[in-house]
Amino acid sequence: MISRVIQRFFPDLNDHETKKFGLLSLSFFTIIGVYWLMRLLKDTVMYKIAFPVELGWACGHGRMMQPLAKSLSPLMIIVVILIYSKLIDRYKKQTLFYIICTGYAIFFAAIGILLGIKLTMGSACLGKTVLASTGWLVYLGTESFGSLIITLFWSFVVSISTNDEAKKGFPLIIAGGQLGAIIGSALNLFTEQLGGTWILFIIAALAISIIIPLIRHFMKVIPENELIGNVKAHKSEDRKEGFIEGFMTGIQLLFTEPYLVGILTISTIYDIASQIMDYQMHSLADVSPFFHGEVGFSQFQGIYGITTNSLSFLIALLGTGFLFRKFGVRRCLLIYPLVFAAIVLSFLGLYTNFDLSIHQLLFMSLGAMIIIKTVSFTINNPAKDILYIPTSRDARFKTKGWIDMFGSRTTKMFGSRITDFLKYNFSDLIVYGSLISLGVIGFWIIAAILVGKKNEKLVATGEIIE
């Protein structure tokens, strides 16, 4: 039944590919469901819970701390990459899921218990320091979870997929992820009915635990010959290195191979512009009377997440595969920056030419972020992950780890530094933030053109980057 439904929407998949990518899609459904639940919750905790006025914090203190939290994220990610690089050499790929998921399940369960105590006994019971520290831990912990588990998943998928399989199967994985994101986002709308934010952390911990048996089942039922992607790249998978050597291998490869530098650029530079627009949206929501307080802000987050991921799910189901078949990876890499540029120009034009209210600006920025994230999830993300197929194991796991974890957090830090500088004047935030974004997008388009051409050449010749 399920196989027939999948093949109805993804007719290019044969029976073996349907089973393989169907199970991967189910795993990604769970991962992204948890990630979107926590991604939205972390802002609710930072903005509305960690720095309550009744404990002496200024109104809006959490919002003012958000750029600093983004700036600290790359420093934490260096430690995460150091540990991750060693684990890659020491354990099998599937074992990494078991270790990482267990750690985060315990972490989020502990946070849920703390917030449960806060709800039942009051903020004063935990105190100013403990509650603020909880906010920082939730924010940085969620940032590391999103970087680590999603990077590991896609590195794993790329390592067991050929280029042709990726074009057919990745849209199914993306569709599963977006469906999970809808459910994870929707839970934020029912924060009050479920009993508060603390129960959402417990749900997240339980869902993370489910990832472990899903990966175990996948490894058990998929034949070994279907777990090999690029044959030449597969031969490099037995290489072992020491602690520091493993840590440095990824970054050495990154800065000695122009192709990987290009992937770094198109995988991370857009986060500068995205962070600016995201902060604009959340700042407007923070002062809007429509979404007042902890529950109101959580509901806004839920609306944002559900709308974004519902649209992403429809495009992944009906459009992603068609676009890759019609235009190929090289042209698909250009869709996201061109759409992003059009949105920034439209937003800037409307703001400078019309006298808009806070509510109008909020829903304009919400619409802009929904479109930006939708195109990112359904077109740009699978396109940039396909670029890793003609690369070695070290490039797929270690260099990709540096790019997706440290590189992404660093560009978000740059975006946060910009918003931190502009946050005191909203007009400057929109005007100058938009102009900076357009400059970033221009550089991004050049990189996408060059990397797309190189990828076509690698696929045609059968060579790999190692």
TORBABA-910808 format. One record per residue (C-alpha): x, y, z; residue number from 0; residue in one letter. Coordinates in steps of 0.05 Angstrom, whole numbers. Layout:
TORBABA-910808
SITE,X,Y,Z,NUM,a
...
END
This chain:
TORBABA-910808
SITE,0,0,0,0,m
SITE,53,51,22,1,i
SITE,99,30,-35,2,s
SITE,44,41,-86,3,r
SITE,30,111,-58,4,v
SITE,104,128,-61,5,i
SITE,111,103,-133,6,q
SITE,49,143,-153,7,r
SITE,84,208,-135,8,f
SITE,155,184,-151,9,f
SITE,145,138,-211,10,p
SITE,219,136,-230,11,d
SITE,236,94,-167,12,l
SITE,238,19,-176,13,n
SITE,217,-29,-120,14,d
SITE,286,-34,-88,15,h
SITE,295,42,-90,16,e
SITE,225,53,-62,17,t
SITE,242,10,-2,18,k
SITE,310,41,9,19,k
SITE,290,114,2,20,f
SITE,223,102,35,21,g
SITE,258,79,99,22,l
SITE,307,137,94,23,l
SITE,249,184,86,24,s
SITE,216,156,149,25,l
SITE,281,167,188,26,s
SITE,287,238,161,27,f
SITE,213,250,178,28,f
SITE,231,236,251,29,t
SITE,296,276,251,30,i
SITE,265,338,219,31,i
SITE,202,333,261,32,g
SITE,245,338,324,33,v
SITE,289,391,294,34,y
SITE,232,437,275,35,w
SITE,198,427,342,36,l
SITE,263,447,378,37,m
SITE,282,501,327,38,r
SITE,218,539,342,39,l
SITE,220,523,417,40,l
SITE,290,550,426,41,k
SITE,267,620,405,42,d
SITE,206,615,451,43,t
SITE,251,596,509,44,v
SITE,302,651,494,45,m
SITE,251,706,480,46,y
SITE,197,690,531,47,k
SITE,220,642,585,48,i
SITE,294,648,603,49,a
SITE,294,722,621,50,f
SITE,228,738,657,51,p
SITE,213,809,678,52,v
SITE,191,785,748,53,e
SITE,263,763,762,54,l
SITE,291,832,744,55,g
SITE,306,826,670,56,w
SITE,288,883,624,57,a
SITE,229,873,577,58,c
SITE,254,844,511,59,g
SITE,321,823,540,60,h
SITE,317,754,507,61,g
SITE,308,786,439,62,r
SITE,369,829,450,63,m
SITE,410,768,469,64,m
SITE,392,728,406,65,q
SITE,447,757,361,66,p
SITE,499,741,415,67,l
SITE,473,670,420,68,a
SITE,482,662,345,69,k
SITE,552,690,351,70,s
SITE,573,640,404,71,l
SITE,547,581,364,72,s
SITE,609,572,320,73,p
SITE,655,567,381,74,l
SITE,613,510,408,75,m
SITE,611,477,340,76,i
SITE,688,472,338,77,i
SITE,685,426,398,78,v
SITE,628,387,366,79,v
SITE,667,377,302,80,i
SITE,729,355,341,81,l
SITE,688,299,374,82,i
SITE,649,283,310,83,y
SITE,713,275,269,84,s
SITE,740,225,319,85,k
SITE,675,186,323,86,l
SITE,673,179,247,87,i
SITE,740,141,247,88,d
SITE,723,100,309,89,r
SITE,652,76,296,90,y
SITE,609,52,238,91,k
SITE,563,104,207,92,k
SITE,500,74,237,93,q
SITE,532,70,306,94,t
SITE,542,145,305,95,l
SITE,466,154,303,96,f
SITE,458,111,365,97,y
SITE,510,150,404,98,i
SITE,488,220,383,99,i
SITE,413,207,390,100,c
SITE,422,178,460,101,t
SITE,460,239,483,102,g
SITE,409,289,457,103,y
SITE,350,249,482,104,a
SITE,378,254,553,105,i
SITE,394,328,544,106,f
SITE,325,349,521,107,f
SITE,290,305,573,108,a
SITE,331,341,628,109,a
SITE,311,409,600,110,i
SITE,238,387,599,111,g
SITE,242,368,673,112,i
SITE,272,436,691,113,l
SITE,218,474,654,114,l
SITE,165,429,686,115,g
SITE,192,451,754,116,i
SITE,189,524,732,117,k
SITE,116,516,710,118,l
SITE,93,483,774,119,t
SITE,134,521,826,120,m
SITE,148,587,791,121,g
SITE,208,622,761,122,s
SITE,235,642,830,123,a
SITE,243,569,848,124,c
SITE,297,559,796,125,l
SITE,325,629,803,126,g
SITE,352,680,755,127,k
SITE,418,645,739,128,t
SITE,390,574,729,129,v
SITE,333,598,685,130,l
SITE,379,642,642,131,a
SITE,429,585,636,132,s
SITE,373,539,614,133,t
SITE,356,588,558,134,g
SITE,428,590,534,135,w
SITE,434,514,538,136,l
SITE,370,504,499,137,v
SITE,391,553,445,138,y
SITE,462,526,435,139,l
SITE,441,454,445,140,g
SITE,388,459,392,141,t
SITE,437,493,344,142,e
SITE,486,436,354,143,s
SITE,432,383,346,144,f
SITE,409,413,280,145,g
SITE,480,418,254,146,s
SITE,503,349,277,147,l
SITE,446,301,265,148,i
SITE,424,330,198,149,i
SITE,496,332,173,150,t
SITE,507,260,195,151,l
SITE,443,237,161,152,f
SITE,459,269,94,153,w
SITE,531,246,96,154,s
SITE,505,175,108,155,f
SITE,453,181,52,156,v
SITE,504,209,2,157,v
SITE,553,153,18,158,s
SITE,501,100,-1,159,i
SITE,472,134,-63,160,s
SITE,493,139,-136,161,t
SITE,483,204,-174,162,n
SITE,422,175,-212,163,d
SITE,392,147,-148,164,e
SITE,400,215,-114,165,a
SITE,361,252,-168,166,k
SITE,303,202,-161,167,k
SITE,305,187,-86,168,g
SITE,326,252,-52,169,f
SITE,259,286,-67,170,p
SITE,224,230,-30,171,l
SITE,270,240,30,172,i
SITE,257,315,28,173,i
SITE,181,303,25,174,a
SITE,185,259,87,175,g
SITE,226,311,123,176,g
SITE,177,366,107,177,q
SITE,118,324,132,178,l
SITE,156,313,197,179,g
SITE,170,388,201,180,a
SITE,95,403,194,181,i
SITE,79,358,253,182,i
SITE,138,385,295,183,g
SITE,116,457,280,184,s
SITE,43,442,294,185,a
SITE,58,419,364,186,l
SITE,78,491,381,187,n
SITE,6,512,366,188,l
SITE,-19,466,421,189,f
SITE,31,487,475,190,t
SITE,-24,509,523,191,e
SITE,-68,448,511,192,q
SITE,-10,400,521,193,l
SITE,8,432,588,194,g
SITE,65,480,570,195,g
SITE,132,480,535,196,t
SITE,162,429,582,197,w
SITE,121,372,553,198,i
SITE,145,389,483,199,l
SITE,216,376,506,200,f
SITE,196,308,533,201,i
SITE,162,293,466,202,i
SITE,226,313,430,203,a
SITE,268,267,474,204,a
SITE,222,208,460,205,l
SITE,221,222,385,206,a
SITE,298,225,383,207,i
SITE,300,157,416,208,s
SITE,257,128,359,209,i
SITE,311,146,308,210,i
SITE,356,90,336,211,i
SITE,310,31,319,212,p
SITE,293,62,252,213,l
SITE,367,62,231,214,i
SITE,377,-8,259,215,r
SITE,319,-33,218,216,h
SITE,345,1,155,217,f
SITE,413,-31,162,218,m
SITE,381,-99,174,219,k
SITE,333,-101,114,220,v
SITE,373,-65,59,221,i
SITE,423,-111,23,222,p
SITE,496,-93,29,223,e
SITE,504,-83,-46,224,n
SITE,452,-27,-42,225,e
SITE,493,9,12,226,l
SITE,547,30,-37,227,i
SITE,542,96,-75,228,g
SITE,601,121,-115,229,n
SITE,645,59,-124,230,v
SITE,711,97,-127,231,k
SITE,693,138,-65,232,a
SITE,673,74,-28,233,h
SITE,744,48,-33,234,k
SITE,768,104,12,235,s
SITE,723,85,71,236,e
SITE,771,42,110,237,d
SITE,821,98,123,238,r
SITE,833,111,198,239,k
SITE,867,171,230,240,e
SITE,888,196,298,241,g
SITE,848,246,339,242,f
SITE,880,310,314,243,i
SITE,893,283,244,244,e
SITE,819,265,236,245,g
SITE,799,334,261,246,f
SITE,845,369,211,247,m
SITE,832,325,150,248,t
SITE,766,356,134,249,g
SITE,790,427,138,250,i
SITE,854,411,99,251,q
SITE,813,381,42,252,l
SITE,767,441,44,253,l
SITE,820,493,32,254,f
SITE,861,453,-19,255,t
SITE,804,435,-65,256,e
SITE,770,493,-102,257,p
SITE,708,449,-114,258,y
SITE,698,441,-39,259,l
SITE,709,516,-28,260,v
SITE,654,527,-78,261,g
SITE,608,479,-41,262,i
SITE,625,516,23,263,l
SITE,604,582,-9,264,t
SITE,536,559,-36,265,i
SITE,521,518,27,266,s
SITE,533,574,77,267,t
SITE,537,644,49,268,i
SITE,461,651,42,269,y
SITE,456,644,118,270,d
SITE,482,716,125,271,i
SITE,422,743,86,272,a
SITE,374,692,116,273,s
SITE,394,710,187,274,q
SITE,381,784,174,275,i
SITE,311,771,147,276,m
SITE,296,720,202,277,d
SITE,315,771,256,278,y
SITE,271,823,223,279,q
SITE,212,776,225,280,m
SITE,222,754,298,281,h
SITE,233,825,322,282,s
SITE,167,845,291,283,l
SITE,132,785,322,284,a
SITE,162,801,390,285,d
SITE,129,870,392,286,v
SITE,64,850,359,287,s
SITE,3,849,405,288,p
SITE,-25,792,362,289,f
SITE,28,744,391,290,f
SITE,37,768,462,291,h
SITE,71,727,516,292,g
SITE,101,656,517,293,e
SITE,40,621,488,294,v
SITE,27,675,435,295,g
SITE,99,675,410,296,f
SITE,99,599,409,297,s
SITE,36,601,367,298,q
SITE,69,649,318,299,f
SITE,127,601,312,300,q
SITE,78,545,299,301,g
SITE,43,585,243,302,i
SITE,111,600,212,303,y
SITE,134,528,215,304,g
SITE,69,496,191,305,i
SITE,61,543,132,306,t
SITE,133,537,110,307,t
SITE,135,462,115,308,n
SITE,66,450,85,309,s
SITE,87,489,23,310,l
SITE,155,453,23,311,s
SITE,120,386,27,312,f
SITE,76,400,-33,313,l
SITE,135,424,-75,314,i
SITE,178,364,-53,315,a
SITE,121,318,-71,316,l
SITE,103,349,-138,317,l
SITE,159,394,-161,318,g
SITE,229,376,-136,319,t
SITE,239,314,-177,320,g
SITE,211,348,-239,321,f
SITE,259,406,-232,322,l
SITE,320,361,-224,323,f
SITE,299,320,-285,324,r
SITE,283,381,-327,325,k
SITE,340,428,-309,326,f
SITE,394,384,-276,327,g
SITE,435,400,-214,328,v
SITE,474,458,-246,329,r
SITE,413,500,-262,330,r
SITE,377,481,-198,331,c
SITE,434,511,-159,332,l
SITE,416,579,-188,333,l
SITE,342,578,-170,334,i
SITE,350,594,-96,335,y
SITE,396,656,-102,336,p
SITE,352,685,-158,337,l
SITE,288,676,-117,338,v
SITE,323,704,-55,339,f
SITE,346,766,-93,340,a
SITE,275,778,-121,341,a
SITE,245,774,-50,342,i
SITE,296,821,-19,343,v
SITE,286,872,-75,344,l
SITE,210,867,-68,345,s
SITE,212,875,8,346,f
SITE,259,934,4,347,l
SITE,218,967,-50,348,g
SITE,153,961,-12,349,l
SITE,184,986,53,350,y
SITE,216,1048,22,351,t
SITE,156,1068,-21,352,n
SITE,97,1055,25,353,f
SITE,79,1074,97,354,d
SITE,68,1004,127,355,l
SITE,43,986,196,356,s
SITE,78,937,243,357,i
SITE,26,884,226,358,h
SITE,35,893,151,359,q
SITE,111,889,158,360,l
SITE,105,827,201,361,l
SITE,63,789,151,362,f
SITE,106,813,93,363,m
SITE,169,787,128,364,s
SITE,132,723,147,365,l
SITE,113,712,74,366,g
SITE,184,727,51,367,a
SITE,214,677,101,368,m
SITE,164,623,82,369,i
SITE,184,628,8,370,i
SITE,259,632,24,371,i
SITE,258,571,69,372,k
SITE,213,532,22,373,t
SITE,261,540,-37,374,v
SITE,320,525,9,375,s
SITE,290,460,35,376,f
SITE,262,432,-30,377,t
SITE,312,454,-83,378,i
SITE,377,482,-55,379,n
SITE,389,430,1,380,n
SITE,383,367,-43,381,p
SITE,423,401,-99,382,a
SITE,482,418,-54,383,k
SITE,481,349,-22,384,d
SITE,484,316,-91,385,i
SITE,549,354,-102,386,l
SITE,583,309,-50,387,y
SITE,571,244,-89,388,i
SITE,635,250,-131,389,p
SITE,678,260,-69,390,t
SITE,717,215,-21,391,s
SITE,693,190,47,392,r
SITE,734,244,83,393,d
SITE,702,298,40,394,a
SITE,631,270,50,395,r
SITE,636,263,125,396,f
SITE,693,307,152,397,k
SITE,694,365,103,398,t
SITE,618,365,99,399,k
SITE,617,366,175,400,g
SITE,661,428,175,401,w
SITE,618,461,122,402,i
SITE,549,444,149,403,d
SITE,567,454,222,404,m
SITE,622,505,230,405,f
SITE,614,540,163,406,g
SITE,539,549,170,407,s
SITE,544,573,242,408,r
SITE,600,622,223,409,t
SITE,560,655,168,410,t
SITE,500,658,214,411,k
SITE,547,692,264,412,m
SITE,565,744,212,413,f
SITE,491,755,199,414,g
SITE,479,762,273,415,s
SITE,536,812,280,416,r
SITE,501,853,226,417,i
SITE,434,849,261,418,t
SITE,467,864,328,419,d
SITE,495,928,299,420,f
SITE,429,948,266,421,l
SITE,379,923,318,422,k
SITE,369,991,352,423,y
SITE,339,1023,290,424,n
SITE,288,982,252,425,f
SITE,292,1024,189,426,s
SITE,367,1014,185,427,d
SITE,357,939,197,428,l
SITE,312,934,136,429,i
SITE,347,982,88,430,v
SITE,420,967,102,431,y
SITE,407,894,118,432,g
SITE,374,886,50,433,s
SITE,431,920,13,434,l
SITE,482,875,48,435,i
SITE,440,814,30,436,s
SITE,440,833,-44,437,l
SITE,515,838,-44,438,g
SITE,521,769,-13,439,v
SITE,473,740,-64,440,i
SITE,514,767,-122,441,g
SITE,576,730,-97,442,f
SITE,534,668,-84,443,w
SITE,509,666,-157,444,i
SITE,580,666,-184,445,i
SITE,599,608,-139,446,a
SITE,537,568,-159,447,a
SITE,554,575,-233,448,i
SITE,626,551,-224,449,l
SITE,610,492,-178,450,v
SITE,553,469,-222,451,g
SITE,599,465,-283,452,k
SITE,653,427,-243,453,k
SITE,602,377,-217,454,n
SITE,578,361,-288,455,e
SITE,651,348,-308,456,k
SITE,664,302,-249,457,l
SITE,601,261,-262,458,v
SITE,617,255,-336,459,a
SITE,689,232,-325,460,t
SITE,677,188,-264,461,g
SITE,730,224,-224,462,e
SITE,724,242,-150,463,i
SITE,751,296,-105,464,i
SITE,796,265,-52,465,e
END
